[in-house]
Amino acid sequence: MSSINHDPSITSEPEPVDAAASNPYSLSRAVAARKSEYVKPHRIRIKIGSWNVAGCPGTDKDLASWFVDGKGAEPHFDSKLARMKLSEEETTEGGIQDDNNDKSQTDPESGSGAKTQEKPRSSEGSSEGRKDAGNTPSLSDDKVGLYVLGLQEVVNLNIVTQTFYSDPASIAKWQDALEAALPKGYTLVACEQLVGLLLLIYASPEVAETISNESTVSVGTGIWSPLGYWGNKGAITSRILLGETTRLVFVNSHLASGHDQTSLERRCWDYERITTQTKFTPINSGGVVEDEGEKIGDEDFAFWFGDLNFRLDGLPGGDIRRLLMLHTRGEYDLSKKNTGEIFSDDGVIVLRNNDDDDGTNTPGMISREASFDNDSSDESAELPDPDDFVPDPSDDPASLQATLDSLLPHDQLRRMIKERKAFHEGWHEGPITFLPTYKYDVGTVGLFDSSEKQRAPSWCDRILYRTRTDFNQYEKKCKDEEEAKKKDEDMKSRGIDQAADDDSILFDYDPATDPSAENVADDSTAYEYDEYDETGDVPEQVLTKDGFVDKISLDTYISHQRIISSDHKPLTAIFTLNYDAVVPELKAKIHAEVARELDRAENEGRPGITVIVDRKESIDKDNQHATDGSEGIDFGELGFLRKETRSLTIANTGRVPADFCFVEKPSVLDDSTKYPDWLEFKFVRSQSNVEGETQEALGGTISLEPGETVNAMIHASIHDLAHVRALNEETAQLEEVLILRVTDGRDHFIPIRATWVPSCFGRSLEELIRIPRGGGIRALVEKRQKGGSIPYTLEVHKSSPSELFTLTEAVQTLAERVIADENMLEEAKVPHDQPGWPFDRDSWQAANAEDHDDLRAAIVIALEEDKPVLDIIKADVPTLKRLEIVSEVLLLFLRSMPDGIITAPLWAKIEQTLPNIGGGKTASDGEQAKAAVLDVLSTAPYYNISFVFLMSMLTRVGNELVPLNKEELEVLNSRKPGSGPSLGKRSLSFRLRQGGATVNEAAIQRRLAWERKTAEIFGVAICRAPTSSNAREKKAIEDKMRGIVEVFLRPEAP
């Protein structure tokens, strides 16, 4: 089995993964740690084509011939092709085989031969490559895995409307043309148009299934408008992930045109904008998405092509044109015999003659129909004599290559790279051995622009490439230069005379770390190369972002001069990429193994608990083997204000300590039906049945050692009135799920269920008067065999709710008894000085008693069963305590009525009739208010009777608890209702009335205070006025509620 292309000197094994911390990220890292088991070597050939079609018609018909079939290359106009003894089709598709025993050419921009033109392996070599790769797919050298086509000016940019919009028809035209030319099975990977720019990427069937994370971005750099930069110039950039390991980026661009300095600076600006504004979507690897998207520079291999529009500087355009035309006509070297024929119609290209060693003068011929013997790869073949090698054309002053070499130093692109203004971050280009690609007369071969403008020939169309190593070397060089600059500045600040004292100047130099020795193209010789450099046979090794070592080589870089339908000549470049790619079947196997290992290790190290529910209290009593609480807890019947308790036993049955707690269930957004929690829970150390023994309460989070246990007490109680209404109406259910969360363990979900007992609380007055006498709401529900709201179609059995009558009667009776107890027993003290007692919660004396909740629940049950309230409470309960509890239940009953006693419509009428209710200045004002309120309530008889009945009870209770004599009542009635107490000034004052009777002013003030507080409490309880968020408006409404009740609490003088 072949090994992965890892270089031990530059890569290291991933850090070990903590198996206990299992999550998608740790699983991904653990799988990545075993990548050597599922990543195998692959080889792919990438063919890139670039052509500015200049909006000319018919250019799509030439696409198949030059881009796919490889036709249209003219050896006579290419100094390298002129020395090749290959057919034109083999030249572009199968690689280049040199006469000179495949002498490799180094990249002119590398300066040290790091980039090479490597002779592709023969078909036998491909077979060997497939054998080495084992079962992994390996692309043969004569098959292209990726076709990448970049076109410019596919629409006419002179038409204003096409500067704004893309033309779908043009995409379809070029896509159809390319698909018709490609072999069957190729798949479209990316397709994007930006006005005149079009990028198409197709992959072979073997490669297409390994491509993922495709992201294509367009950036306009044309004319600026308020809508942004137009797309008449710009770039389309596509990023793909090959084999889940290798990031490839393809940039098709059309930069600003023009020969002047301003245009050159604009091209540099275009380049900068494209590189900074291009942002790809984050890589998704195995379901784990990277935090940030990538940009140009984050890839492993990048290819930039298109009409870059860089021109030749410093030379007259006419001279360049005449010089190159001499070569195209074969008239440059007068020492060579001119054949008089450049192109022949029978497909034979006649080149200038070469002098052979035997002294004969034989014309060199390349036929398109010719085939060549491939026996040169036979190891038994005898190597040619070194003297038989054809001399380097660059050494011949009369050769085309020598002319091209003299023009290239004037190339703007190379100057911009040298000046670090554009394409200086490690970009490379293959050797330029072909004529400039621009500008030609359409329909001609080798005839440069003969129009009035006579534009100078230039290499406007280019194909550049860059590896991650190139980019990293550039960044390291910049960092080294910055450090050197800081060191120089430090030396200057210390003075030249002290510079010699710095030992590092003399002894710290290391040639290996000298950035000037690196392969960076930053001088005038950067584009010179040595064909015989010994390192040129080895493709460049690149350490990818994911830690793999890939290799790339440039095989072919040519132009197609015989394509004459545009004023630009198309370019093609073929690269061979050796890379490590994921084998999906092997990765899936490793993924499953790692997941099992992590799961096993995690389960052994995770805490585990067992939850036990009493079978008698469980929902699923048949589930006898559950140990996680999934059988649930059934609280049985649950009524208003009744508390039920259940318990759980929780044991740590794992091997490690366990921390756990109950957590809140995630709430649903905008859930308007959520009610207050009806469940409470706490942990206790022991659950004792001994009466009076308290249980040790623990905190919210429990920590148990292996083998330890703890009990969880769960209490259920319905106390919210809105929840009660919903349960009565059956719009809510008593079902819940408790979540017991174990830290670093799995959650336990414990279902909770209870059966709601319908209540008379939370029902409207219209419902309550339809409950039959005897048995109460319980009897009605049992008779109807269903719960829910009580239909208004049922018969009315009483003019006022019997529950209201029972409670008011009990309050009045207990008020009389508490006064009697006070008169007979010294310890029975009534809090006369507490305004609002026994209705004000703040004045209660026995609210914190242990049996308070039980007594209150007993009263509720008596009301639901229509039983006397006073018979429920034991006689040994103090009268004062009974009065307070009955008063509390009365207020709960009134507040629970959805419509109250003064409904919203009745309130509106009262407010309209008495806008200043409660603000009367005389006793007569109070009497008039009472009459007006009763007139309004008379329109709703049942509500009117209930209101009068309630007010009568409050008046009698007031007379019992805060009594006044006849004279004091006269004084009281002479004052306006709501005048409020003034105990601060005259709490102990007396004054003489006519006839000699005295009046206790303090008693009058206590009565006024009691009336006011009681009216405040009952006004809110019985009135259903609209609410307001404004504090002032809310206070005004509450004052009116109080005023309605207060005018009825004033007793009449005897």
N, C-alpha and C positions, 0 to 999 in steps of 0.2 A: 504494500500500500504506500502510495506516495505521501511524503511529508508535506506540511504546510510551509509556505515561504516565510518562515520566521528567521530573523537574524538575531542570534543570542546576544550579540554585542549591543543591540539597540532596543531590544524588547525584554520585558520581564513578565513573569507569571502574575496574574491578578492576585490581589490580596484575598486571603481565605474569607469565606462568607460565614457569618454567624447564623447557624441553622435555626437557632431558637427564635430569631426575629423573622418570622416568615411573613412575607407580604409580596406583592407583585414585583417590587424592586429587588428584594433579596433573592427571590426566585430567579429573576432575570440575571442578577449578578452570578448566582450559582451556576446557571446554565452557561453563561459566558465563560466561567472559569474552566469549563470543559469543551471549549470551542474547538480544540485540536481534534476532537473526536467526530465533529460533524462539519468541519470546514475543509474543503478539498481544493486543489489547484484547478483553475480554469484558464482558458485562453479565449480571447475575443478579438476580432478585427473591427475597427471602427472607421467608417468612411465618412468624411465630412466634405460637403460641397457648398460652395458659395458663389453666387452669381447675382449681379445687378442687371436685371432684364430691361431696365430703362423704360418700362411700360410699353415695350414694343410688342406688336402682335406676332403670334406664331412661335414665341419663345418656348411655350410649353411643349411644342412638338419636338424640340431638340433635347428635352430633359433626359429621355431614356438613353440617347446615344452617348452623351458625355458623362452623366452621373452614374448610371447603372452599367451600361455596356463598356464604358471607358474609352469611347471613340473621340476623335476630334483633337487628340494631342499631336503636335507637329514636332518631330525630332529635330528638324532643321532649325527650329526656333528655340530649342532647349539644349543647352550644351551638355547636359547629362544624358538625355535621351539620344543625342547624336552618337554617343559612344556605346549604346546598348545594342545587342544583337537579339532583340526580342520582338515579337509581334506587338502591335499597339495594344491589343486586348490584354495580353499577358503583362504588359508594362503597367497597366493601371489596376488590374484585378489580382494578379498572382504575385505581385512583387516585382522587383527590378533585379535582374541578374547582369552583372557587369562583365565586360570583356576582361577586365583586370582582376580576374579571380575574386570578384566580390570584394573589392577594396571598400572598406567602410568609410563614410564621411561623417565627421563630427559636426555637431550643431554650431553654426557660425556665431550664435549668440552666447554659447556657454563659455567660450574662451579656453576651455581645457578638455573639450571632447567628451563631456558627460552625456550629451545627446548624440545618438548615432542613427545611421540608416542601416538597418540590419537586413541581411538577406533572408527572406522567409524560408522556412523549412519546406522541403519537397513533400509530396504526398506520402512518401515513406516516412519522412520525419513526423508528419502529422499522425500517422498510425502509431508510431512509437510514443508520441505524446499522449494519445488516447490510452495506450496500454499502461503508461506510467500513471495516468490519473485513475486507474482502477475502474470503478463503475460510474465515475462522474462523467457528465457530458463534456466533451472537448470539441471545440469548433476547429475544423480543418483550416489550413492557411488560405485556401482558395475560397472560403466562404465568409462573407461579411455578416457580423452579428448585429451591428447597429448602422443604419443609414441615417445621417443627420444632414438635412438640407436647409440652408439659409438663403433666402431670396430677398432682394431689395427692389423697390419700385415695381411691385407687381401691379400697382395702379398708377395712373398718371398723376404725379404730385403737383402738376401745374393746374389741375382742376381743384378749385377751392373746396368744393363740397367733400372731396375725397381726402382732404386734409383732416377732416373731423371724424369721418365714419369709416368702418371696415366694410369690405364688400364680400358678403358670403359667397357670391358667385365666383370670385377669384380664388377663394380657398378651395371650393369644390373643383375648379378647373385644374389647379396644380395637384390637388390630392388625387384626382382621377388619373392624371398623367403619370404620377409616380407609382401609384398602385398597379397600373397596367404594365409598368416596366419591371417592377420588382418580381422576384420569384414568388411562387404561391406560398401562402402561409405566414407572410410577414404581417405583423400587427402594429397598428398605430399606437404609439406611446404618448406623443405630445403633438398638438396642433394649435397654433396661436397666430393671429394676425394683428399687427399694429399698423393700420393704414397701409403703407407700402411694404412693410416688413412681413415676412411669413417664415415661420419655423415649423418644420415637419421632422418628426423622429419616428422611424420604423425599426422594429426589432424582429429578428428571426424567431421561429417558434421556440427554439431552445433557450434563447435569451429572454424573450418576453415574459415567460413565467417566473423569472428570477428578478424582475424589476418591480420596485415598490416606491412609495413615497414620492411620486412625481409631483412637482410643484413648478408652475410656470408663471412668470411675472413679466409684465410689460412696463417700461419706463419711457415716457416721452421727453424729448429734449429739444423739440422744435420751437416754433414761435410761441412766445408767452402770451397768454390771455387771462382774463379774470377766472376762467374755468381751469387754468393750469397750462402746462406746456403741451403744444400740439404734438401729434404723433407722426408728423412728416419726417422727423428724425428721432432716433432713439434706439432702443434695444428690446429684444425679447430674450429672456433668459429662462432656461429650464433646468431643474435639478432632478436627478433620479438617483435611487439607491440600487446598486447592482449587486445581486447576490447577498443582500442584507449586510454587506461589508464595505463596499466601495462607493463613495459619493462622486458622481460625475456632474459637471455643470457645462452647459452649452450656451454660448452667448452669440446671438445673431444681431449685429448692430449696423446702423447707417449713421455715420457721424456727419457733422457740418461740412459742407462743400466750400470750395474757394481756395485760391492760391496765396492770398495775402496773409499778412501776419495776424490780422484780426480773426480770420477764419481758422488759422492754426490754433490760436488761443481758445477759440470756441470749441474746437475738437477736443482739446484737453479738458475743457469744462464739461463737455458731454460725457467724456470718459469718467470723470470724477462723480458726476451725478448718477450715472448708471451704477457704479460700484457702491455708492452710499445709499441709494434709494431702493436697491433690489433686496427684498426680504422674502425668504421662503417660509413655508409653513413648517412647524416643528416636526422632527422625525418621530414617527411612531414605530417603536421597535418592540414587538411581542406584546402589544397592548399597553406599553409604558411610553407615554408621550413626553418628549423633552420639554423643559420649562420654556425655552425661548426658540424662536425660529432662527434659521441659519441665514447667512449672507454670503456674498461672493468673497472667497478667501477661506471659508470653512470647509471647502470641498477637498477631495483627494486629488482629483484631476479636473482641470478646467480647459475649455477650448473656446477661444474668442475668434470669431470670423465675421466677414461681411465687408461692406464698402466703408473702410475706415477713412478714405479720402485724403490720406497723407500724400503729399506731392514731393517733387524733387526741387531743392533749393539751390540757388547760386549758379545755375546754368541756363543759358537761353533755350527756350523751348524749341526754337527752330533748329538749333544745333543738335539737340538730342534727337529730334525727329529725323534729321538727315543722316545722323550717324547710325541710327538703328535701321533706317530704310536701306542703307548700304548692305547691312547684314541680311535683311529679308530678301534682297535681290541678289545676294551672293556676290556682290561687287566690292566688299570691304578688303579682302586679301587678294591683291592683283597678282601675287606670285603664284596663286593657284589658278588652274585652268577652269574657267567658268563653263559649265555645261550648257548654259543658256536656257535651262529649264529648271524651274523651282518645283513646281507641282505637276504631276501628270495625271491624266484622267483615268488611267487604268489602275490607280491605287498604288503606284510605285512612287516613292519619294526619292529623288536623286540628290544626294549630298555631295559636298565637295570631296575630292579625292584625298586619300591618305597614302603617304609613301610607305610601302612595306620595306621590311628589312632586306628583301632580295633585290631591291632596286626597281621593281615593277611598280607601275602606277595604275592601281585598280580602283575603279569607282566603288564607293561604299553604298550599298543599296539596302533599304528596309522595305519589305513588302508586307502589306496587310494580310495577304493570303499565305504568307510564309509560316512554316512551323519549324521548331528547333528541337534538336536532340537534347534530352535532359540527362544524358549520361555523365554530365560534368559532376554530378553528385557521387558518382561511383568512386569508392575509396581507392580502388585499384588504378584509377586514372593517374597518369603522370602529371605532376605539377608543371605549369609552363615556366619557361625561362624568364627570369626577371627582366631581361632585355626586351622581351616581347610586349611588355606593358606599354599602352598608349600614354604619352606624356600628359600631365595635368593641363587641361585647356587654359587654366589661369596663367600658366607659364608662357603661353603663346600670345604675344601682343596682338596678333591678328585674329584671335578667336573671339567668338561671341561672349564667352564667359569673361574674358579680360575686359571687354567693353562694359558688361554688366557690373563687374567689380569696380570699375572706375566711376560708375554712376551711383552705386549704392551708398557711398559715404555722404552723398547729398540728399539721401532719403530723410524726410522729416520725421518719420516714425523712429528711426534709429537715433536721431538727434534728441527727440523728446525723451526716449529711454535714458540716454546718457545724461540729460539734464534733469532727470527725475520729475518730469512733468506729466507723463502718461505712460502706462504699460511698463513701469519700471520695477514693479514688485515681483520680479522673477519670471516675467513672460518671455517665451522663446519662440523662434520661428525657424522652420527648416531652411536649408540652403536655397537661395533664389538663383535658379539656373535657367529661368524662362524670361521672355520679353515682358515689359510692362503690360498690365492688364487693361490699361485705359490710356488714351481714348482712341477708338478705331472707327473708321467709316463702316456703317452697317452694311453687311453683305460682302465684306472684303476680308481677306486674310493678309495680315501683316501691313495693312495700309492705315497709317495713323491719321488722325483728324485732319482732313483737308478743307474743313469749312472755313468761314471767315475768321472765327476765333482761333483756329489752329492751336488747340490746347496741347500743352507739352505732355508727352507720354509719362505716365507715373504708375507705380505699383499701388494703386488705390485699394485693390482687393487683396485681403490678407487672411491667412489662417495662422493664429498663434495658439500656443498651449502652455500650460503651467502645471507643475506638480506641487503637492504639499511641501515637499522638500525645498523646492525653489522658493516658495513663499516664506517658509521658516528661515531659510538662509538670508533672505532679504531683511526680515525683521531682526534677526540676530546681528546682521551687519549694521543696521541703523542703531541698535542698542549699543554695540561696541563703539560706534562713532560718537554717540552721545556721551558715553563714559570717557572716551579719549578726550573729547572736548572739555568736559568738566575737569579732567586731570590737567589739561593744558592751562585752563583758566586758573586752577589752583597754583600751578607752578609760576605763572606770571604774577599772581598776587603775592607770592613769596619772594619774588625777585630772581633775576637771572643768576646773581651771584650765589644764591642758595640752591639753585637747581642741581648743582653737582653733588650736593649733600644727600640727594634722594637716591638711595641705593637701588630702588626699584628700576631706575632708568638704566642702570648698567647690568643688573643681574636678573631682573624679572622678565626679560623678554622670552617669549616662547613662540617659535615660528609656527607651531601647530595651531596656535590660537590667533595668529595675525590675520585680521580680516582682509588685509590686502592680498593674501595668498589664496583666498577663497574664490570659488568659481562664480563671480558676480560680474555681469556685463556692465561696467561703468567706465570703460576707457575706449580709446579709438580702435583698439585691436580686438574688441569684444566679438566682432563678427568674423574675424579671421579664423580659419580652422586648418587642421592638419589631417589629410586623408589617411595618413599612415600612423596615426596615434594608436598605440597599442591598447589603450583602454576603450577604444571605440567599438569593439566587438561586443561589449557587455551592455545590455539595456540598463537604463537608470533604475535603481532601486528606490522605492518610495515607501516610507512608513506612514500608513493611513491613520485616520483619526481614531479608528477602532483598534489600532495596534497590529495590523497586518502589514506584511512587506510585499508590495506589488511591484511589477516591473513594466515599463512602457518603452516603446521605441517607435520612432517615426520611420515608416517604410517608404512612403512616396509623397512628394509635394510638387505638383505640376499644374500647368495651365493648359486649357484646351483651345488652341489657336484657330482650329478649323470651325469652331462654332461662331457663326457670323450674323446671327439674328439680333444681336445687341451691340452697343458700342463698348461694352465691357466683355472681357473674356472670363469664362468661369474657371474656378480653381477647385482642385480636389486634393485631399490629403488622407492617407491611410495610416492608421496607427495599429500596432499590435500591443494588446494589454494582457499581461499575465497577472492574474489576481486570484486571491482565495475567496471562494464563495460558499455559502451555506448550502448543504444538501438537505432539503426539507425533511425527507424521510428519516435521515439520521438525527436531525435536530429534534424532531418530534419524539423519537425514541429516548434521547438524552433528557429531554424536557420531562417526560413521564417518569424516568428514573429519579431525576433530581427532586421532582415534586413528591414522590413517595418517600425518599430519604428525608426531606425536610419535614414532611408530615409525621413520619415516625419519630424523628428526633424532637419535634415540637410537642407531640403528644406525651412523650416521656418526660419532658421538662415542664409541661404546662400543669398548673394546678387543676385539680378536679374535685368537685363536691357532689354530694348526693342530697337531694331534697325529698323529704318524706312527708306525705299528707295523710292525716287520719282518714281511713277508708270511709268512716261514717260521714265525714264532712267533704268528701271529694265529689266532683261532678261526674267523673267516669269511674264508677265503683267497680266496673268489670276489669279495668286496667290495673291488675294487681302487681304487675312487674315494673311499673314506671318508677324511676329513681331520680327524675329531674324536675318533678313538680308539674309535668305536662298533664296529669290527670285532673288538675285544677281544684279549686275550693268553691263549695256551694254554701252560701250563707243562709239559704232557705228564705223564709218570708221576712221582709224588711219593711218597716213602716216609718212614718215621719217621726223624727227625733228619737228613734229607738236605736240602740247600739248593740251590734252583734260582734263577737270576737271569735277568731279562729287562730290556730297555731300551726307552724311548720317546724319540722326538725331538720336542721342543716348540719351535715357531717362532712369533714374533710377526708375524703377517701383517696386522695392523691398521694404522691411521694414528696411533694414540696409544700411549703406554707401557702395558704390561699387567702387572698384579700377579696372581699366582695361587699356589695351594697345594692340597695334598690335604687333604680334610676327612673327618671320620668320618661314616659313614652313620648316619642317625637310627635309634636302637634302638627296638624295640617294648617297650611297658610290660609288665612281668611276664613277660618272655621268659626262662624258666628254662633254655632250651637254648642260650643264647649261650656260645660258646667263645672263648678268648683269640685275639687276632689272629694269623693265620698269615702275614700279609703285612707287609713292611716296605719303605719306599721312601725315597729320598733323591735330591736333585738334584746333578748334577756338571757341571762346565764342559766336560769333554771325556771321551770314552770311548776310551781307548787300548788297543790289543792288545799293546803292548810289555810283555813280562814284567818285572815289578819296578817299572813306572812307576805311581805312585799317582795316583788321580783326585782332583781338587779338589772336596771336599764343600762344599755350600752350605747355607744355612739352610732353614727350613721354608717360607718365603715367598720367591718369586722375582720380581724385577722385570726385564722385558725391554724394551728400546727397539725400535721398529719395525725388523724385519729381523734381529734377534738370535735365537739358538737356545740351547737348553739340553737336556741329557739327564736323564732320570729313570730311576734304577735301581730295579727292583722285585724284592725277594727273597721267596721263598716257602719256609717251613719249618714242619713239624709237630713240635712239641716238648711239647705238653700231653698228659698221659696220658689224661685224661678225653676229650679230643678224639680220641685214637687209638682208644679203645674204641668211641666213637660211629661213627667211620669204618669200623672192622672190622664193626660190626653193621649198617652201611649206614643208620643213622638220621641221618647228617649227610653233606653233600656239599661238595666243594671248589669252591664257586662263590661269587663275590663281585663287587661292583661298586665300583670306585674312583670317587670324585667329585673331579674337578679343578675347583675353584672359581676363577673369574676375577672379580676385584673389578670391580663395575659392568658385568660381562659375563655371558654365559650359562654355565651349568655344563656340563662335559663328563663323560659317564658312560662309563666304560671297563670292560667285562665282563672278569672274570678267571675262568679255569677250570683245573683240574688233575685228573688221574686218580689216585686213591688206590691205592697198592700194598699189599695186605693184609699184615699183619705178625703175627709171633708175640707181639709185645708187646701188652699190653692184653687178653689172653685168659686165661680161667680155667684152672686146673690140669686140670679135667675135659676141656676142649677140647684142651689141649696133649698129653695122653697119647693122643689119638686121631689125632694127625698121624703118618702112616706114616714109617718110617725111609727115609732117602735122598731128598733133594730138599726136605725141610722143608715149610713152609707154602706156598711158591711152587708146588711140585709138586702139593700137594693142591688148591689153587685152580684150577690149570690142568686138573687131572683132572676136577674137578666143574664147571668152566666157569662158576663163579659165586662171589661172595664171601659176606659175611655171617658169622654165627656158625656154628661147627662143631657139627652136631647131636650130641647125646649118644647117638643111636642108632647111630652109627658104631662100628666095632670098636676096642677098646683095643689099642694096639700096644706100649705100654711102661708100666712101673709108675711111672715118674717122667719128667717132661719131659726130653727129650734136650738142650734148650737149657740147663737147669739143670746137667745133667751136664757139658756142654761148658764152661760158664763156670767151674764150681767146679774142674774139672780144670785149666783154664788158669791160674786164680788160684794153685792149689797148686803147679803146675809153675814158674810165674814167681816165686813166693815163694822156692822153692829156688834158682832161678838168681840171684836178686838177692843172696842171701847168698853164693853162690859167687863172684859178681863182686866183692863187697865184700872177700872174702878174697884175691882175686887182683889187683884193681886198686885203686890208691890213690884214684882219683877217684870210684869207685863207693861213695858213702857212703849207708848206709841210715839213715833217721831213727828210730832205736830209741827216742829220748826223746819221740816224738810219739804219745800215746795214740790208738789206733784206726787208725793207718796200716796199710794203704793204703786203708781204707774211709772215713775221715773226710775230707770235702772240704777242711776248713781245713788239713789236714796235707799236701795234695798239693804236689809239687815241680814238676810239669810241666803244670799245668792251663791255663796261659796260652800254651802253645806254639801256633804258627801252624797246625800240622797236627793239632791236637787234635780239632777237629770232624770232619775228614776220617777220621782213624783210628777215631773212635767210630762214624761212619756205616758204615765198612767192616766193623767187627765186627758191627753190626746186620744188614747184608746177609748176612754169613756165617752167622749164626744162622738167618735166614729161609730160606736155601738149604741148611741142614744141612751146612755145611762146617767144617773145623777152624779155630778162631779163630786159633791161633798161626801158621798158614800164611798168613794174610791180611796180617799185619803184617810189614813188611820187617825183615830181620835187622839193618840199621843203626840201627834205633830202639832207644834204650837200654832195658834190661830194666826199670829202675825206672819209666820212662814207660809201658811196655806194661802193667806190673802195675797202675798207677794207673787207666789207661783201662779195662782189663778189669774191675777192681773196680767202677768207676763204672757200666759196662753191667750188671753183675750186680745191683747195687742198683736200677737202673732197671727191670730185668726183674722183680724181686721186687715192687717198688712198683706196677708196671703190672697185676699180677694182681688182678682184681676181688675174688676171694675169698681171696687170700693163700695161705699154707700152713697157718696156724692160722685156720680160718674162724670166722665169728661164732658158730655153734653150738658148735664145739669150744672157743672161748674161754669161752663161758658155762659149759661143763662144768668146764673147768680152774679158773675163778674160783670156782665153787661147791665144788670139791674142795680147792683150795688158796687160801683167801681171803687168806692172808698170804704168798703166793709171793714169794721174794726176801728175806724177812726172817728166814731161818733163822739161828740163833745158833751152830750147830756144823756140822761137816762131815757128820755123820749126817743133819742136817736137809736138807742139799743133796742127799744121795743119795736120801732119801725123796721129795723134790720131783721129782727126775728120774724116779723110778719112777712116781709119780702122773701126771706129764705123759705119759709113754709109754703108760700104761694108757688114758688118755683118747684119745690119738691112734691107738691100735690099733683103735679103732672105725671109722677112716677109713684104710684101708691105704695108698692112694696118697699121701695127705698125710703119713702117718707116715713112709713111706720117704723122701720128699723132705725132711722135717724132719731126720731122722737123717743123711741124706747131707750136708745143708748144715752141720749142727753138727759133723760129723766133719771137714769141710774147714776150718772156722774154727779148730778145735782144733789141727790140723796146722800151719796158717799161724801161729798163735800160738806154737807150739813152735819154728818156724823163725825167726820175727822177734824173739821175746822168750824165749829159751831159759833154762832153769833146770837146775841139777844135781840130783842125787838128794836131797841134804840140803835144798836150797831147796824142792824139790817137797813134801817131807814137811812143812816148815814151812808152805808155802802151803796144803796140803790140811787142815792143822790149823785153819785160819782159816775163818770162815764166808764164803760167797760174798756179794759185795756189801758187804764191810766197807769198801772204798774205800781209796785210797792215803793215806799219811801221810808223804810225802816231806819235808815241811817240817821234821820233827824228826829223822829218822834216815836221811836220804838217803845218807849215807856211813858209816854205822855197821856194824860187824861184831861178831859174837859167836861164841864158841867152842862147838862142839857136842861131845858125848861121842865119843871116838875121835880127837880132834884136828882134825876137819874144820871148815872155816869156812863161814859162811853170809853171802851178800851181800844185806843187807837192801834196798839200793837196787834190785837186780834184782827182788826179790820185789814191791816197790812198783810198779815199772814194769809188771810182769806184771799186777798187780791193776788198775792204771789202764787198761792195754790191754783187759783183759777187760771192764771196766765200760763203756768208751766203745764198744767193738765191740758189746756187748750192747744198748746204747741205740740204736745205728744199726739193727741187724738186728731188734730187737724191734718197732720201728715198721714196718719193711719187710715183715715176714711175718705180723704179727698183725692181725686185723680186729675190733677191739673197738669198742664203741659210743663215739661222741664226746660230749664234754660242753663246754658253754660256760663252766662254772665252772672257774676256774683251779686251785683246789685239787683238785677231782675229776679234772681232766685230768692233773695231775701224778701223782696216785695211780695212774691207769690206766697211764701211761707207765712208772712204777716197776715195775708188775706185768709189763708186757711185757719190760722189761729183765731182770727176775728169772727169767723163763722161759728166756731164752737164756743167761743168765750161769751157771746151774747146770750147763749142758752144756759150757761152755768150760774148765772146770777139768780139767787132765790128771791121769791116775792115776799115782801114784808107782810106779816100776819095782820 
